[in-house]
Amino acid sequence: MIEFTRELVAIPTENPPGNQYERAREAILRRLDALGFHDTRVEGECVLSFVGSGERTVYFNGHYDVVPAQSASQFEPVLKGANLFGRGSSDMKSGLAAMTYAASAVRGAGALGNGRVGLVFVPDEETAGPRGSRYLAEQGLLGAGGIAMLTPEPTGGVVWNANRGAITLRVTVKGKHAHVGRQHEGINAFERMLPIAQALGELKREVETRQTSFYIQPEAARRSILMMGGRVESGASFNTVPERCAFTVDRRINPEEDFEEEKERLLELIRRVGVEAEVEILQEGRSSGVDPECAAGRTLAGAIESVTGKPAKFEMCPGLLEIRFYTERGIPAFAYGPGLLTVSHGPNEFVPVERIVECAQVYALAAAELLA
């Protein structure tokens, strides 16, 4: 598993823009072939491989893209003591190794029962792009016969059984350029933008009184979210009237809220202000939530306690998760992986090697029990 993780970390699959996806797929295909996984195919830029037979399927789904590195040296995996360092070591190439060898362990132990494990390797998770799980869903290739799904996101030892939805907008208001000394000849796009921002501020105050019933800490994190200004662009110089002003709006929706209703409310509010504006949807993804007391949740919890000696903790992830694609199809889905969210995407990303082994054991035990 360490060898496979290091091989994957050394491939700079940065997204954006989506570098070296083909090289990563080739490495995954070689490893699957070496393990004797022959029911394997490439769909678009995704790799699907099945072990066992029958309709009932436990899916292990992971992404091979990573966020851009701070330096090229991050793609030189280094094993230091108990930890493996490198971009993607935590999020989530160690998870890909763990789920692959978990499938091998279940098959080797003859514990598949009347079913199979489906390995799904996808790109584009880091930007919620069109080439990964979204593509498989659109092609009708995602989740067939699924009774559960696990994804090895860097959960730091907890289980994420829910995620917020997201609608991210870029709002652009146009004006007319002029020198500050002759501002009467211009139209200030920044000032035209302010009524929209004010209206969104009023919505923000209302939205953030709502709280989710899913467990997440601290208490303030339970609130629904509307954030403005993650990115703002306006003007060319301090002494010219800005002819364009653009800012982002990031709406994060709790599982109890209606996605379509909240999306329409957001867009209608901007229209109702009466200021001509261009609205571009940069990202959208639905929220999801799974009862930890369902059969798959109890099975996963039992496997975690058996391996780690500690009871499983279920929490809501503050961001988007790929579990949403499976829960939309009625498949209970959970995130549990070897990595640590606290170091993922950072300059010193690492994963504890012991956690890779534990994750593989948990996945294997959970799959064996679910397919028994």
N, C-alpha and C positions, 0 to 999 in steps of 0.2 A: 504493500500500500504506500509506503514511503517512496519507493522507486517510481510508482505511477504518479503520485502527487508531484514529485520533483520534475518528472517529464512534462507534465501539464503546465506547471508554474513557469517553466523555461520558454513556453510559447506565449508571446505577448498579444493575447487576444483582447486588446484594449477596445472598449466600446464606450463612447464614440471613438473612432468611426466604425469599428468592426473589423479590426486587423486580424489576419492569419486564422480566420475561422476554418478554412480548409485544412490547414496543417493540424489544428486541434482535432478535427474530425478524423483525420488519418491516424493520429496517435491513439484515439479512442477505439477505432476499428481494429487496429493492430492488437491492442490489449484484449479486446473481446474475443478476437480470433484465437489468441494465444491461450485464453481460458476455456476454449471450446464452446463459445457462444455462437452458434452458427445460424440461428434464426434472427438475423440482423439485417437491417436495411437503412438506407439514407432517404429521408423525405425532406426535400428542400435542403435546408442547412442543419437539420436535426438528425440525430441517430436514434433508432429504436431497436431494442434487442429483447427477445423473450426467452425465458428459461422455464421449462416445464410445459404442460399441456392442459387443455381445458379452457373454459370461458372465464372462470373467476380469476381476477388478476389483481395483485398488489403492485402498485406502481411506485418506483423510486425515480423521482424526477429532479434533475439538477441542471444548472447552466454553466457553460464553459467560457462565457465572456467575463471580463473583469473591467473595473474602472481604470482610467488612465493612471499610469505610474508617475511618481514624482521624480524618478530617475531610472535609467536603463538598468542599473544594478539590481533593481527589485525583481528582474526576471532571471536572476542568478540564484536559484534556491540554495539556501545554506542551512545545514542542520547544526544547531548549537545546543548542546546538552539535551534537554527534554523538549525543545521546540524546533519547528521547521519554519524558517523565515522566507518571505517572498510574496510578490503581488499575486493575490488569488489563493494563497495558502489557506487563509481562513474563509474567504468568500469567493468561491466555494469549491476549489479544486481538490482539497483534501476530502470534501464531502463526496465528490464524484468517485474517488478511489474507495471510500468506505462503502458506498452503496453498491459499487461493482463487486467488491469482494464479499459483501454480505450475500448478494445473489449467488455467488460461487459457493459460499459456505452452506446455504440452504440446499442447493442442488447436491453438493457433496455429501451432506448428511442424510439424503433421501427424504427430506422433510417438506417437499413441495405439496404432498397430498394431491387432491384433485383440483389443481390450479396451476398458476404460473406467476412468476415475477416479471414485470415489464420494466426495463431500464430505458429511461428517456433522457437524452442529452440535448439541450437546446442552447441557442445563442440568444442575444438581444434582451436578456432579463434586466440588465442594468439600466436600460433606457425604455423599457416596456415597448420595445420595437416590434416590427411586423414579422420577423423571421423565426421566432421561437414558438412558445406555447400557443400564442395567438394564431400563428400559421397552422399548427396542427389542429386547433379547434375549428378553424374556418374550413379545413379540408376534411373534417369529420374523422380525424385520426387520433383524437385525444380521448383517453379514458375508456376505451371499449372494454366492457366486462369488468370494470373497476369495482373493487369492494373496499379499497383504501388507497391513499397516496401519502407518501412521505417525501419531503424535500429537505436536503441537508444544509439549510441556511445556517449562518453563524449565530445560533441562538444562545450560546453561552451556558448551556446546561438546562435551560427551560424548554418548554414546548410552546410554540405559537399556534394557537387553535383559532385565531381570528386575525383579520387585518382591516385596516381602514381602506376605504375607496379613495380615489384621487381624481380631481378635475383640475388641470393646470392650464391657465389661459395666458396669452400675451395680448394686452390691450394697447392699441396704437391710435393716438390722436394726432392729426396733422394741423399745421398752421401755415404761416408765411414768414420767410426769412427777412430780416431787416437789421441794420445797424442799431445799436442801443440808442444812439443819438437821434435816430429817426424811427423810433419804435412805433409811432403812429401809423407808419406805412406797413407794419408787419402784423401778424396774428400769432400770439404767444400760445404755442401748443401745450406748454406746461400748465399755464393757467386754465386752458380749456379742459385739461385732464382733471383738475381738482374737484369739480362736482361729482365725477365718477368715483374718485377715491373717497370722497365724503360719504356717498351713498353706500359704498362697499364697507366703509367703517361702521355704519349703522347696522348693516347686516352682520358684520363680524361680532358686534356686541350681543346680538340676539343669538347667533349660532353658537357662540362659546358659552352659553348658559346650559346647553344640552350635554348630557353625560351618558357614556356607554355603561351597560351592565356587565360587560366582559371585564375580567380582572386585568388591571394594568396599574403600575405604580410609577411615580407618586400620584396622589389624588388629582392633581392638576392635569395629569396626562389623560384623564378620562374624558376631558372636554372635547367636543367637536372643534374643528380648526378651520379658520380662514386667515391666510397670511398674504399680505400685499408687499410688493417691492423686493422680492427675492432678487430680481434683476430690474434695474431701471436705466433707461437711456434717454437723454434729452439734450438737444442743442449741440453746437459746434464750438462755441467759445463763450466766455463770461460776458463778452460785450456785444453779443448778437441775440436777436430774438429767436428762440428755438422754433424751427419749422416742423419739428417732430418730437413727440414724447411717447415712449413705450414703457410699460411696466407689467410685471407678471402678477398673477393672482393664483394662489395655490389653495384649493379647497380640499380638505381631508375629511371624509365622511364616515361616521361611525356605522357599524353594521345595522343598527336599528333604524337608520334613516333611509329614505327612499332615494336611490341614486338618480333616477330620471327626474324626479321632482326637484331635487336640489340643483341638478344641472340646469334645468329650465329656469328655475328661480334666479340663479346667478346670471344667466344670459339675458333674461327679461329685465332684471334690474338695470343692467348696463344700457339696454335699449331705451328704457323708460326715462333715463336721465335727460335724454333729448340732445346729447352732444354726439355728433357724428364720430364714430369710432370703428376701427377694424378690430375684430376679435378672432384670434387664432387659437384653436385648441391644441396645445402642445402634448398633452397626455390625458388619458382617461382610463380608469380601471375601477372595477367594482369592489366593494367591501365584501367580506365573507366571514362567517363564523360557524364553528362546529361545537356541539355539546361534548365536553370532555368525558361525559358519562355514557356516550354511545359505545357500541361494542368495540369499534376500532380504537377509540380513545382509551378505554379500559385496558385493551390488549397492549397498546403502546406504553401506558403507564406501568403495567406489570413488567414489561421487558426492561424498562429503564430502572425500576427498583431492583430487579434481579441482577442487572449488570453493575449498577453503581452503588447499590445498597442504600439509596436515598429515594424518598417518594418523589414522583414526578410533579412538577409545577407547571401549570398551564397559564399562559398570559396572552394578551392581544398584542400583536406586533404594531408598532406605531406607523409603519409604512405599508406599501403594497407587497403582496406575496403571490407567488404562482399558485398557491392553494386555491385561489379564487376560480381558476379555470376548471378545476375538478369539482368544487362544491356547487358550481352552477349546474353541473350534470348529476347532482345528487350523490357524489362520491365523498365520503368523509376524508379530509385532507389535513395534514399537520406538518409543521416545520420543526425539525430537530436535527442539529448538525454539530460537528466537532469544533467549529470555529467560534471566535469571540467577536461580538458586534463592536466592542469597545476599541478593537485594533483594526477592524476591517476598513478598507479604503485609506488607511493611514500610511505614513512613510515607513513604519516598522511593523508591517503586518506579519503575523505569525500564527501558527496553530500548535497547541500541545500535542505531541505524537500520541500520548496515551489516550487523548480524546478521539483520535481517528479510530483507534482500535475499539474503544467503547461504543462509538457510533455504529461501526460495522456489526458489533455483537447485538446491539439493540435492534437494528434493522433486521438482522437474520432471525432473531428470536420472535420479533413481532410478526414477520412474514410467515414463519413456520406455524405459529399459533393461528393466524388468520386463515391460513390455507388448510389447516388440519381437518 
